[in-house]
Amino acid sequence: MTKENVFWGGLMGLSAYFLGLLWELLYCWTLLMLIDIVTGIISACMRGEFSSKAMKHGLFHKTADIS
């Protein structure tokens, strides 16, 4: 994560706060995460490379994005 990403994330967070869009952003973020997970599973299955170990690794990185 770069300083530029942190700056833009903070700026967008403050903008959402002042516009009153807190729950809407959470819903959009959750939907995008679910789409990312589902498309990753579909892609891995189509390539014949589905691995629960790789999925756990990816989910770990997704949860690290939250904190």
Backbone torsions as a table, in degrees:
resi	resn	phi	psi	omega
1	MET	NA	129.8	-178.4
2	THR	-97.4	166.8	177.9
3	LYS	-63.7	-32.6	178.8
4	GLU	-65.1	-41.7	178.0
5	ASN	-63.3	-41.1	179.2
6	VAL	-64.7	-41.8	179.2
7	PHE	-61.0	-50.8	-178.1
8	TRP	-66.5	-37.1	176.9
9	GLY	-63.4	-43.7	177.6
10	GLY	-64.8	-41.8	178.8
11	LEU	-63.4	-43.0	178.6
12	MET	-67.8	-36.3	177.2
13	GLY	-63.5	-44.5	177.2
14	LEU	-65.3	-40.0	178.2
15	SER	-61.4	-44.8	179.3
16	ALA	-63.2	-39.4	179.4
17	TYR	-61.8	-47.7	-177.3
18	PHE	-72.0	-23.9	177.1
19	LEU	-89.4	-5.6	178.8
20	GLY	74.4	32.5	-176.1
21	LEU	-107.3	29.5	-173.3
22	LEU	-62.8	-50.6	-176.9
23	TRP	-71.5	-34.3	179.5
24	GLU	-63.1	-41.0	178.7
25	LEU	-66.2	-38.4	178.2
26	LEU	-63.8	-41.7	178.0
27	TYR	-64.0	-43.9	178.8
28	CYS	-63.7	-43.7	-179.5
29	TRP	-62.3	-43.6	179.2
30	THR	-63.7	-43.4	179.0
31	LEU	-62.4	-43.3	179.1
32	LEU	-65.2	-37.9	176.6
33	MET	-63.8	-43.4	178.6
34	LEU	-63.9	-41.6	177.4
35	ILE	-62.4	-41.2	179.2
36	ASP	-62.7	-42.3	180.0
37	ILE	-66.7	-45.9	-178.4
38	VAL	-64.7	-43.9	179.6
39	THR	-67.3	-31.9	175.5
40	GLY	-65.6	-41.7	177.9
41	ILE	-64.8	-45.3	179.7
42	ILE	-61.9	-44.5	180.0
43	SER	-62.1	-44.2	-179.9
44	ALA	-65.2	-39.7	179.2
45	CYS	-66.6	-38.6	179.9
46	MET	-66.8	-32.5	177.8
47	ARG	-85.6	-8.5	-178.4
48	GLY	73.2	26.7	-176.6
49	GLU	-118.7	24.9	-178.5
50	PHE	-66.7	129.9	-179.4
51	SER	-143.4	126.6	179.4
52	SER	-65.7	-30.6	178.3
53	LYS	-64.8	-43.8	178.7
54	ALA	-66.7	-36.8	178.9
55	MET	-66.5	-42.3	177.4
56	LYS	-60.9	-40.3	179.0
57	HIS	-62.6	-44.7	179.0
58	GLY	-65.4	-41.2	178.9
59	LEU	-66.4	-34.1	175.7
60	PHE	-60.5	-43.5	179.0
61	HIS	-67.1	-34.9	177.7
62	LYS	-65.3	-44.1	179.7
63	THR	-69.1	-28.2	176.4
64	ALA	-68.6	-27.5	176.5
65	ASP	-66.2	-27.8	-177.9
66	ILE	-68.7	-42.8	-175.3
67	SER	-90.8	NA	NA
